[in-house]
Amino acid sequence: MSQHIAKPRTTAVILAGGTGQRVGLSIPKQLLKIAGKAVIEHTLTTFENTDSIDDIIVLMAPGYVPDIEKIVAKAGFKKVSKVIEGGSTRNETTERAIAALGEGLAEGEDANVLFHDAVRPLLSQRVIDDCVVALERYQAVDVAIPSADTIIVTRTHGEDGEFITEIPDRSRLRRGQTPQAFKLSTIKRAYEVAAGDPNFQATDDCSVVLKYLPDVPIHVVAGDEYNMKVTQPVDVFIADKLFQLASTAAPEQVSEEAYRELLTGKTMVVFGGSYGIGKDIAELAESYGAKVYALGRSTTGTHVENPEEVDDALSKAYAETGRIDYVVNTAGVLRIGKLAETDNATIEEALKVNYLAPVQIARSSYKYLSETKGQLLLYTSSSYTRGRAEYSLYSSTKAAMVNLTQALSDEWAGDGVRVNCINPERTATPMRTKAFGQEPSGSLLSSEAVARTSLDVLLSELTGHVIDVRQQDPTAGAARASGFEQALATVLDRQDGV
C-alpha cells in the first residue's frame, strides 16, 4: 500500500531591502507608486494570487516595516505571514529569512522557498509555477532569459579608459532574474558552509549554492522579458508603461456544467445588448441559466447616454430578481473623420455614448454590485494605447475606458466589486460593418469568441485587468502569450485595429 507524501510548504520571500538611492528617491524604491500602487504591492499581489504559494514573508528595509504592514492590511493579503527587517547586506537578509523559515518546521521536515526581488513587480504566475514544479526534481532553481545584447569583457588601462579583452559566446549567456528557488535545507546548508569563508559575500543566492555546494545542480527556468527590475530612473517610466500595456488571459471554465453552476440564479444587465458582442453575451449567459436583461436602443428603447434610463433599467432588474451580479456595457458609436471638420452634434454624441454613458452606468451599478460582490465589464479598443488620425474621438474615449477600469477596480476593491475591460481585436460587428463595409472573410474576430471570453472574465476573480481577445488563439480568442510577447504583439496589431 503506497503511502501519501505530503506536499512541502512553499514560501515566497520578498526581498525589499533596497533604499532607492539609484532611482534618486528619499524613500525605498519598492514603496514608489507605479500604475496606482506601490511597487511591492504589485509584487505581493502576484504571489498572493498564485495557488502554488502557501505563504509570504517580506524582508523590508530597516525603519519601513510599518509601511509594509499598512499596505498588507489595506490590500487584505492573507498569505503574508511575517514582515521583518532585512539586514545591512543581501547575505544577512537571506540569513534572517532562512532563520524565520525554519521556525515551526518539525525535525527533518523540508520546505520550498522562492526568493524574489520586491522591485520586480511584473513577474508572471507562470514563472512562479515553473519554479515550484522544478523544485519537485531539483534542489536549486534559477530564472533567466537569453541575452539579446552582445556582452563584452573589458579591462581599464590607466587614463586611456576601457578596452575589450573578451567577447563571450552570446548563445550561452543568460540574464539572471528572480525568483531563485531552493529546498530550504539546501540554501541553509550553503550559507552554513559559506559562513566559514572570511571573504564571503554574494549579490544573489544561486551563486552561494554554486560556490559552496558545487555538487548541487542549479536548474534554469525560462524567465520573461516583462520581469524587469526597477533600478534606474528610466525603469520607473518603463514599468509604468508596461503595466498600461499588460493584458491578461481569462481563465476558462472546465466544463459546460461549470458555466451553468456559476450562472444559474444570477442576474446580468447588458447595455448594448441589441446586437453584436452584447447580444451574444446575453444569449450565452441566458443559455447557462442567468436572468439577463439585454438593453438597447433598437430593442428596448434604452439610451445609455440618458442617466435616467440607465437608472430605470437597473432598478427594474433589481426589483424583479432581487439582485444584480453582472453589468456589461458594450454600447458605443464609431465616428471617423477629421476633428476640425466634425460638427458639435457628432462630438457630443461620441462623448455621451462612449464616455459619459459608461461613467453613469458604473455610478448607478455600484450599489447593486456591492451587494453581490459582482463585476462591471467595460470595453475598449485596440487603438487605446495610441490615437490615430481621424479616430481622435473614438480612440481617446476608449483610452478613458482603460483608465476608468483601473481606477474603479482600486476604488471598489474594498467592497469586493470587480471591474475589468475587454480589448477585442478587430471584430465582425454591425458597428464595424457600418463604418468599413464588408471585409475579407476570416480577417476579423467573431463576436461569439469575444462573448465567450467576456463570460470567462465575468466568472473569474480578476479585477483591474485589460483582457486582450485575439483572433490567432484557436480556443476563444484570448491572448495566451507571455507578457512581453503579448504586449509587443498587441502594439503591432493596434496599428490598424479599432
C-alpha positions as CSV (number, residue, x, y, z in Angstrom):
1,M,0.0,0.0,0.0
2,S,1.5,3.3,-1.1
3,Q,2.0,6.0,1.5
4,H,0.9,9.5,0.7
5,I,3.7,12.0,0.8
6,A,2.7,15.5,1.9
7,K,3.4,18.3,-0.4
8,P,6.2,20.6,1.1
9,R,5.1,24.1,2.1
10,T,6.1,26.7,-0.4
11,T,7.0,30.2,0.9
12,A,7.8,33.3,-1.1
13,V,10.4,35.5,0.5
14,I,10.1,39.1,-0.9
15,L,13.5,40.8,-0.6
16,A,12.7,44.5,-0.1
17,G,15.9,45.9,1.4
18,G,16.7,48.5,-1.3
19,T,16.9,52.2,-0.4
20,G,16.0,53.8,-3.7
21,Q,19.2,55.8,-4.0
22,R,19.9,54.8,-7.6
23,V,16.4,56.0,-8.5
24,G,17.0,59.3,-6.8
25,L,14.4,58.8,-4.1
26,S,14.2,59.6,-0.4
27,I,12.1,56.5,0.2
28,P,12.8,52.9,-0.8
29,K,12.0,52.3,-4.4
30,Q,9.7,49.4,-3.5
31,L,7.4,52.0,-2.0
32,L,7.3,54.1,-5.1
33,K,3.9,54.1,-6.8
34,I,3.6,52.6,-10.3
35,A,0.3,52.2,-12.0
36,G,-1.5,53.5,-8.9
37,K,0.1,51.1,-6.4
38,A,3.4,50.7,-4.5
39,V,5.8,48.6,-6.5
40,I,5.9,46.0,-3.7
41,E,2.1,45.8,-3.7
42,H,2.1,44.7,-7.3
43,T,4.7,42.1,-6.4
44,L,2.8,40.8,-3.4
45,T,-0.4,40.6,-5.4
46,T,1.1,38.2,-7.9
47,F,2.3,35.8,-5.2
48,E,-1.0,36.2,-3.2
49,N,-2.9,35.1,-6.3
50,T,-0.7,32.2,-7.2
51,D,-2.1,28.9,-5.9
52,S,1.3,27.2,-5.7
53,I,2.4,29.7,-3.0
54,D,1.3,28.9,0.6
55,D,2.6,31.9,2.4
56,I,4.8,35.0,2.0
57,I,7.5,36.6,4.2
58,V,8.7,40.2,3.5
59,L,12.2,41.3,4.4
60,M,11.9,45.1,4.5
61,A,14.5,47.9,4.7
62,P,15.1,48.9,8.3
63,G,12.6,51.6,9.5
64,Y,10.0,50.8,6.9
65,V,8.3,47.7,8.3
66,P,5.2,49.7,9.4
67,D,4.7,50.9,5.8
68,I,4.6,47.4,4.5
69,E,2.2,46.3,7.3
70,K,-0.1,49.1,6.3
71,I,0.0,48.0,2.6
72,V,-0.7,44.4,3.6
73,A,-3.6,45.3,5.8
74,K,-5.2,47.6,3.3
75,A,-4.9,45.2,0.4
76,G,-6.1,42.3,2.5
77,F,-3.2,40.0,1.7
78,K,-3.9,36.8,3.6
79,K,-0.7,34.9,2.7
80,V,1.7,37.4,4.2
81,S,2.6,35.8,7.5
82,K,5.6,38.0,8.5
83,V,7.2,41.3,7.8
84,I,10.6,41.6,9.3
85,E,13.6,43.9,8.9
86,G,16.3,42.9,6.5
87,G,20.0,43.1,7.2
88,S,22.6,45.5,6.1
89,T,23.7,43.2,3.3
90,R,21.9,40.8,0.9
91,N,23.7,37.9,2.7
92,E,22.4,39.0,6.1
93,T,18.9,39.5,4.8
94,T,18.8,36.0,3.3
95,E,20.1,34.5,6.6
96,R,17.4,36.2,8.5
97,A,14.8,34.8,6.1
98,I,16.3,31.3,6.5
99,A,16.0,31.6,10.2
100,A,12.4,32.8,10.0
101,L,11.6,29.9,7.6
102,G,12.9,27.3,10.0
103,E,10.5,28.3,12.7
104,G,7.6,25.9,13.1
105,L,9.2,23.1,11.0
106,A,9.3,19.7,12.5
107,E,12.7,18.0,12.7
108,G,13.7,16.6,9.4
109,E,10.9,18.5,7.6
110,D,11.9,20.4,4.5
111,A,10.2,23.2,2.6
112,N,10.4,25.1,-0.7
113,V,11.5,28.8,-0.7
114,L,11.4,31.3,-3.5
115,F,13.5,34.5,-3.1
116,H,12.2,37.3,-5.2
117,D,13.2,41.0,-5.6
118,A,10.4,43.2,-4.5
119,V,11.3,45.6,-7.3
120,R,10.3,43.1,-10.0
121,P,6.6,43.8,-9.9
122,L,5.8,42.4,-13.4
123,L,6.5,38.8,-12.5
124,S,4.1,36.3,-14.0
125,Q,2.4,33.4,-12.2
126,R,3.7,31.1,-14.9
127,V,7.3,31.7,-13.8
128,I,6.4,31.1,-10.2
129,D,4.6,27.9,-11.0
130,D,7.5,26.7,-13.2
131,C,9.9,27.3,-10.3
132,V,7.7,25.3,-7.8
133,V,7.4,22.4,-10.3
134,A,11.1,22.4,-10.9
135,L,11.7,22.0,-7.1
136,E,10.0,18.6,-7.3
137,R,13.1,17.4,-9.1
138,Y,15.9,19.8,-8.3
139,Q,17.2,21.4,-5.1
140,A,18.1,24.8,-6.6
141,V,16.4,26.7,-9.4
142,D,17.3,30.0,-11.1
143,V,15.2,32.1,-13.6
144,A,16.9,33.5,-16.6
145,I,16.4,34.8,-20.2
146,P,18.7,34.8,-23.2
147,S,20.8,37.9,-23.7
148,A,19.8,39.9,-26.7
149,D,22.9,42.1,-26.3
150,T,26.5,41.2,-27.0
151,I,28.4,41.0,-23.7
152,I,31.9,42.3,-23.7
153,V,34.6,41.9,-21.0
154,T,36.8,44.9,-20.5
155,R,39.9,46.0,-18.7
156,T,40.9,49.5,-17.7
157,H,44.4,50.8,-18.8
158,G,45.2,53.8,-16.7
159,E,43.9,57.1,-18.1
160,D,43.3,55.5,-21.5
161,G,40.0,54.1,-20.4
162,E,38.5,50.6,-21.1
163,F,39.4,48.1,-23.7
164,I,37.8,44.9,-24.7
165,T,39.6,41.8,-23.6
166,E,37.0,39.1,-24.4
167,I,33.6,38.7,-26.2
168,P,31.9,35.6,-24.8
169,D,29.7,33.4,-27.0
170,R,26.3,35.1,-26.6
171,S,24.4,31.8,-27.3
172,R,25.4,30.5,-23.8
173,L,24.8,33.8,-22.0
174,R,21.7,34.4,-19.9
175,R,20.4,37.3,-17.9
176,G,19.5,36.2,-14.4
177,Q,16.2,37.2,-12.8
178,T,14.3,36.2,-9.7
179,P,12.7,34.3,-8.1
180,Q,15.5,32.0,-7.2
181,A,14.1,28.8,-5.7
182,F,15.5,26.2,-3.3
183,K,14.8,23.4,-1.0
184,L,15.2,25.2,2.4
185,S,17.7,22.6,3.6
186,T,19.9,23.3,0.6
187,I,20.1,27.0,0.8
188,K,20.5,26.7,4.6
189,R,23.4,24.3,4.1
190,A,25.0,26.6,1.5
191,Y,25.0,29.5,3.9
192,E,26.4,27.4,6.7
193,V,29.3,26.4,4.6
194,A,29.8,30.0,3.4
195,A,29.9,31.2,7.0
196,G,33.3,29.6,7.2
197,D,34.7,31.8,4.4
198,P,36.0,35.1,5.9
199,N,35.7,36.7,2.4
200,F,32.1,35.6,1.9
201,Q,29.9,38.0,0.0
202,A,27.2,37.5,-2.6
203,T,24.6,39.5,-4.5
204,D,22.3,36.6,-5.2
205,D,21.6,33.2,-3.6
206,C,22.3,30.8,-6.5
207,S,25.9,32.0,-6.6
208,V,26.2,30.9,-2.9
209,V,25.0,27.4,-3.8
210,L,27.2,27.3,-6.9
211,K,30.3,28.2,-5.0
212,Y,29.8,26.4,-1.7
213,L,27.7,23.4,-2.8
214,P,29.3,22.7,-6.2
215,D,27.8,19.2,-6.4
216,V,24.2,20.6,-6.4
217,P,23.0,21.3,-9.9
218,I,21.1,24.5,-10.4
219,H,18.3,24.1,-12.9
220,V,17.3,27.1,-15.1
221,V,13.7,28.0,-15.6
222,A,12.8,30.3,-18.6
223,G,12.1,33.8,-17.4
224,D,10.2,36.6,-19.0
225,E,11.3,39.9,-20.6
226,Y,8.5,41.5,-18.7
227,N,10.1,40.6,-15.4
228,M,12.2,43.7,-15.3
229,K,13.9,45.1,-12.2
230,V,13.1,48.7,-11.2
231,T,16.6,50.1,-10.5
232,Q,17.3,53.2,-12.6
233,P,15.0,56.2,-13.0
234,V,14.1,55.2,-16.6
235,D,12.9,51.8,-15.2
236,V,10.1,53.6,-13.3
237,F,8.8,55.1,-16.6
238,I,9.1,51.8,-18.5
239,A,7.4,49.7,-15.8
240,D,4.5,52.2,-15.7
241,K,4.0,51.9,-19.4
242,L,4.3,48.1,-19.3
243,F,1.5,48.0,-16.7
244,Q,-0.6,50.1,-19.1
245,L,0.0,47.6,-21.9
246,A,-0.2,44.5,-19.7
247,S,-3.2,42.3,-20.5
248,T,-4.4,39.1,-19.1
249,A,-5.9,35.9,-20.4
250,A,-9.2,35.0,-18.8
251,P,-9.3,31.6,-17.1
252,E,-11.6,29.3,-18.9
253,Q,-14.3,27.2,-17.2
254,V,-13.6,23.5,-17.2
255,S,-17.0,22.4,-18.5
256,E,-20.4,23.4,-19.6
257,E,-21.7,22.3,-16.2
258,A,-19.4,24.8,-14.6
259,Y,-20.9,27.7,-16.5
260,R,-24.4,26.5,-15.5
261,E,-23.5,26.1,-11.9
262,L,-21.9,29.6,-11.8
263,L,-24.6,31.4,-13.7
264,T,-27.9,29.8,-12.6
265,G,-29.8,32.2,-10.5
266,K,-27.6,35.2,-11.3
267,T,-28.8,38.4,-12.8
268,M,-26.9,40.1,-15.7
269,V,-27.7,43.5,-17.2
270,V,-26.2,44.1,-20.7
271,F,-26.2,47.6,-22.1
272,G,-25.7,47.5,-25.9
273,G,-27.4,44.1,-25.9
274,S,-29.4,44.6,-29.1
275,Y,-26.7,43.2,-31.5
276,G,-23.1,42.2,-31.9
277,I,-21.0,41.3,-28.8
278,G,-23.6,42.5,-26.3
279,K,-26.3,40.3,-27.9
280,D,-24.0,37.3,-28.0
281,I,-23.1,37.7,-24.3
282,A,-26.7,38.0,-23.3
283,E,-27.7,34.9,-25.2
284,L,-24.8,32.9,-24.0
285,A,-25.4,33.8,-20.3
286,E,-29.1,33.1,-20.7
287,S,-28.4,29.7,-22.1
288,Y,-26.5,28.8,-18.9
289,G,-29.3,29.8,-16.6
290,A,-28.7,33.5,-15.9
291,K,-31.6,36.0,-15.9
292,V,-30.4,38.5,-18.5
293,Y,-31.7,42.0,-19.3
294,A,-30.4,42.8,-22.8
295,L,-31.0,46.5,-23.3
296,G,-30.5,48.5,-26.5
297,R,-31.8,51.5,-28.4
298,S,-33.4,49.4,-31.2
299,T,-34.9,46.7,-29.0
300,T,-35.9,48.1,-25.6
301,G,-35.6,51.8,-26.4
302,T,-32.8,52.2,-23.8
303,H,-30.5,55.2,-24.5
304,V,-27.3,54.7,-22.5
305,E,-26.5,58.4,-22.7
306,N,-29.6,59.1,-20.7
307,P,-28.8,58.6,-16.9
308,E,-32.5,58.3,-16.0
309,E,-33.0,55.4,-18.5
310,V,-29.9,53.6,-17.1
311,D,-31.2,54.0,-13.5
312,D,-34.6,52.7,-14.5
313,A,-33.2,49.7,-16.3
314,L,-31.1,48.7,-13.3
315,S,-33.8,49.3,-10.7
316,K,-36.2,47.2,-12.8
317,A,-33.8,44.3,-13.0
318,Y,-33.2,44.5,-9.2
319,A,-36.9,44.8,-8.4
320,E,-37.7,41.7,-10.4
321,T,-34.8,39.5,-9.3
322,G,-33.6,40.9,-6.1
323,R,-30.0,41.1,-7.2
324,I,-27.6,42.3,-9.9
325,D,-24.4,40.2,-10.3
326,Y,-23.0,41.5,-13.6
327,V,-23.3,44.7,-15.5
328,V,-21.9,44.8,-19.0
329,N,-21.6,47.8,-21.3
330,T,-20.8,47.1,-25.0
331,A,-22.7,50.2,-26.3
332,G,-20.6,52.5,-28.4
333,V,-20.5,54.6,-31.5
334,L,-17.7,54.8,-34.1
335,R,-17.5,58.1,-36.0
336,I,-14.5,58.5,-38.3
337,G,-13.3,61.9,-39.6
338,K,-11.0,64.8,-39.1
339,L,-11.7,66.6,-35.8
340,A,-11.6,70.1,-37.4
341,E,-14.4,69.0,-39.8
342,T,-16.6,67.3,-37.1
343,D,-19.7,69.1,-36.1
344,N,-20.7,69.7,-32.4
345,A,-23.6,67.2,-32.5
346,T,-21.2,64.3,-33.6
347,I,-18.7,65.3,-30.9
348,E,-21.4,65.4,-28.2
349,E,-22.8,62.0,-29.3
350,A,-19.4,60.4,-29.2
351,L,-18.6,61.8,-25.7
352,K,-22.0,61.0,-24.3
353,V,-22.2,57.4,-25.6
354,N,-18.6,56.3,-25.4
355,Y,-17.5,58.1,-22.2
356,L,-20.3,59.6,-20.1
357,A,-22.6,56.6,-20.5
358,P,-20.1,54.1,-19.0
359,V,-19.4,56.6,-16.2
360,Q,-23.1,56.8,-15.4
361,I,-23.5,53.0,-15.8
362,A,-20.7,52.5,-13.3
363,R,-22.0,55.0,-10.8
364,S,-25.6,53.6,-11.0
365,S,-24.4,50.0,-10.8
366,Y,-22.2,50.3,-7.8
367,K,-24.9,49.9,-5.1
368,Y,-26.2,46.8,-6.7
369,L,-22.8,45.2,-7.4
370,S,-21.6,45.9,-3.9
371,E,-24.4,43.8,-2.5
372,T,-23.5,40.7,-4.6
373,K,-19.7,41.3,-4.8
374,G,-20.3,41.4,-8.6
375,Q,-18.5,42.8,-11.6
376,L,-18.7,45.6,-14.1
377,L,-17.3,44.8,-17.5
378,L,-16.3,47.6,-19.9
379,Y,-14.9,47.5,-23.5
380,T,-12.0,49.3,-25.0
381,S,-10.4,49.3,-28.5
382,S,-7.0,48.2,-29.8
383,S,-6.4,51.9,-30.6
384,Y,-6.4,52.9,-26.9
385,T,-2.6,53.0,-26.5
386,R,-2.1,55.4,-29.4
387,G,-4.7,57.6,-31.1
388,R,-4.7,57.8,-34.9
389,A,-5.7,60.3,-37.4
390,E,-9.5,60.5,-37.9
391,Y,-10.1,58.4,-34.8
392,S,-9.4,61.1,-32.2
393,L,-12.8,60.9,-30.6
394,Y,-13.1,57.1,-30.6
395,S,-9.5,56.3,-29.5
396,S,-9.5,58.9,-26.7
397,T,-12.8,57.7,-25.2
398,K,-11.6,54.1,-25.4
399,A,-8.4,55.0,-23.7
400,A,-10.6,56.5,-21.0
401,M,-12.3,53.1,-20.5
402,V,-8.9,51.6,-19.5
403,N,-8.2,54.3,-17.0
404,L,-11.8,54.1,-15.7
405,T,-11.4,50.4,-15.2
406,Q,-8.1,50.6,-13.4
407,A,-9.3,53.5,-11.2
408,L,-12.6,51.8,-10.2
409,S,-11.0,48.5,-9.6
410,D,-8.9,50.1,-6.9
411,E,-11.7,52.3,-5.6
412,W,-14.2,49.4,-5.3
413,A,-11.7,46.6,-4.2
414,G,-12.5,47.1,-0.6
415,D,-16.2,46.4,-1.3
416,G,-15.5,43.3,-3.3
417,V,-16.7,44.8,-6.6
418,R,-14.5,43.7,-9.6
419,V,-14.1,45.9,-12.7
420,N,-12.4,44.7,-15.9
421,C,-12.1,45.8,-19.5
422,I,-12.2,43.7,-22.7
423,N,-9.9,44.7,-25.6
424,P,-11.1,42.9,-28.7
425,E,-9.1,42.7,-31.8
426,R,-10.9,43.8,-35.0
427,T,-14.3,42.1,-34.6
428,A,-17.1,41.4,-37.0
429,T,-19.9,43.6,-35.6
430,P,-22.6,45.6,-37.2
431,M,-20.9,48.8,-36.0
432,R,-17.7,47.9,-37.8
433,T,-19.5,46.8,-40.9
434,K,-21.3,50.2,-41.0
435,A,-18.0,52.0,-40.7
436,F,-15.9,50.0,-43.0
437,G,-18.2,47.9,-45.2
438,Q,-17.7,44.2,-45.9
439,E,-14.2,43.0,-45.1
440,P,-12.4,39.7,-46.2
441,S,-13.9,36.6,-44.6
442,G,-11.6,35.3,-41.8
443,S,-9.8,38.6,-41.3
444,L,-12.0,39.5,-38.3
445,L,-12.6,38.0,-34.9
446,S,-16.1,36.7,-34.4
447,S,-18.3,38.4,-31.9
448,E,-19.1,35.0,-30.4
449,A,-15.5,34.5,-29.5
450,V,-15.4,37.8,-27.7
451,A,-18.6,37.0,-25.9
452,R,-17.2,33.7,-24.6
453,T,-14.1,35.3,-23.3
454,S,-16.2,38.1,-21.8
455,L,-18.2,35.4,-19.9
456,D,-15.0,33.8,-18.6
457,V,-13.8,37.2,-17.3
458,L,-17.2,37.8,-15.6
459,L,-16.9,34.4,-13.8
460,S,-13.3,35.0,-12.8
461,E,-11.8,36.7,-9.7
462,L,-9.9,39.2,-12.0
463,T,-10.2,42.9,-11.3
464,G,-8.5,45.9,-12.9
465,H,-7.3,44.0,-15.9
466,V,-7.4,44.7,-19.6
467,I,-8.1,41.4,-21.4
468,D,-7.0,41.1,-25.0
469,V,-9.1,38.9,-27.3
470,R,-7.1,37.9,-30.3
471,Q,-8.0,36.1,-33.5
472,Q,-5.0,33.8,-33.6
473,D,-5.9,32.0,-30.4
474,P,-7.9,28.9,-31.6
475,T,-9.6,28.4,-28.2
476,A,-11.7,31.5,-27.7
477,G,-9.5,34.3,-28.9
478,A,-8.0,35.2,-25.6
479,A,-4.3,36.1,-25.5
480,R,-2.1,33.4,-24.1
481,A,1.4,34.6,-25.0
482,S,3.9,35.6,-22.4
483,G,3.5,39.1,-21.0
484,F,6.2,40.8,-23.1
485,E,5.4,38.9,-26.3
486,Q,1.7,39.7,-25.7
487,A,2.3,43.4,-25.2
488,L,4.5,43.6,-28.3
489,A,2.0,41.7,-30.5
490,T,-0.7,44.0,-29.1
491,V,1.2,47.1,-30.0
492,L,1.8,45.8,-33.6
493,D,-1.8,44.8,-34.0
494,R,-3.0,48.2,-32.8
495,Q,-1.6,49.8,-35.9
496,D,-4.8,49.1,-37.8
497,G,-7.4,47.9,-35.2
498,V,-10.3,49.9,-33.9
